[in-house]
Amino acid sequence: MVKSDAHMERIRQRLLDESSGIKKSEDARKQRDLKKYGKKVQTAKLQEREGERRALDDRLKTLKRSASPPPSPCPHRAVPPPLTPRTDPPPPSPGFCRAQGRRGRARRRR
């Protein structure tokens, strides 16, 4: 049975459409895979930078501790004159300073 030219053209067009659809889906899959790979590389790089930053912070912290003398409990409090042992008030807690409050920040005046 002989096919007409119009019929053969439709068959050829359908085959071309199928092959182009397959090629498009392969390209889309390849792009998705590249996107996933790029995201993995990006997160690995960010984690590496974060690790380097933490290591540097830890190193600086240890250097600061070893280089500086221990801080005084409160720089705003003047040293009071020594009192007699009977009237000596209890020492303030190390984390409290009247000028700065409990958290170590200066008070705001309104």
C-alpha positions in Angstrom: 0.0 0.0 0.0 1.4 3.3 -1.1 1.1 6.3 1.3 0.4 9.7 0.0 2.9 12.6 0.3 0.7 14.4 2.8 0.4 11.4 5.0 4.2 10.8 4.9 4.7 14.5 5.8 2.4 14.1 8.9 4.4 11.1 10.0 7.7 12.8 9.5 6.4 15.9 11.5 5.2 13.6 14.3 8.6 11.9 14.5 10.4 15.3 14.5 8.0 16.5 17.3 8.7 13.4 19.4 12.5 13.7 18.9 12.5 17.4 19.8 10.3 16.7 22.9 12.8 14.0 24.0 15.7 16.4 23.5 14.0 19.1 25.4 13.2 16.8 28.3 16.8 15.6 28.4 18.1 19.2 28.4 15.7 20.1 31.2 16.9 17.1 33.2 20.5 18.1 32.6 19.7 21.6 33.8 18.0 20.3 36.9 21.0 18.1 37.7 23.4 21.0 37.1 21.3 23.2 39.4 21.4 20.5 42.2 25.2 20.2 41.8 25.7 23.9 41.9 23.6 24.1 45.1 25.7 21.4 46.7 28.9 23.2 45.8 27.5 26.5 47.1 26.4 25.0 50.5 29.7 23.2 50.8 31.6 26.5 50.2 29.4 28.3 52.7 30.0 25.6 55.3 33.7 25.8 54.7 33.7 29.6 55.2 31.6 29.3 58.4 34.1 26.7 59.7 37.0 29.0 58.9 35.2 31.9 60.6 34.5 29.9 63.7 38.1 28.7 63.9 39.4 32.3 63.6 36.9 33.5 66.2 38.0 30.7 68.6 41.7 31.5 68.0 41.1 35.2 68.6 39.2 34.4 71.7 42.1 32.3 73.1 44.6 35.0 72.2 42.5 37.7 73.9 42.2 35.6 77.0 45.9 34.9 77.2 47.0 38.4 76.4 44.7 40.6 78.5 44.5 40.7 82.3 41.2 39.6 83.9 38.7 42.4 83.7 37.5 44.2 86.8 33.9 43.5 87.8 32.7 47.0 87.1 34.7 49.9 85.7 32.1 52.5 86.8 32.4 51.6 90.5 35.0 53.4 92.4 36.9 51.4 95.1 35.3 52.4 98.4 37.6 53.0 101.4 38.0 50.0 103.6 35.5 49.7 106.4 35.7 48.0 109.7 35.0 44.3 109.6 31.8 44.6 111.6 30.1 47.1 109.3 31.4 45.7 106.0 28.4 45.1 103.6 28.3 41.9 101.6 30.2 42.2 98.3 28.0 42.6 95.2 27.6 39.8 92.8 30.2 39.8 90.0 27.6 40.2 87.3 25.9 43.3 88.8 26.9 46.9 88.4 24.6 49.8 89.5 25.7 52.1 86.7 25.2 49.5 84.0 22.4 47.3 85.4 22.3 43.5 85.3 23.1 42.9 81.7 26.2 45.1 81.6 24.8 47.8 79.4 24.6 51.4 80.4 21.3 52.7 81.6 19.2 54.9 79.5 18.1 58.1 81.1 14.8 59.5 80.1 
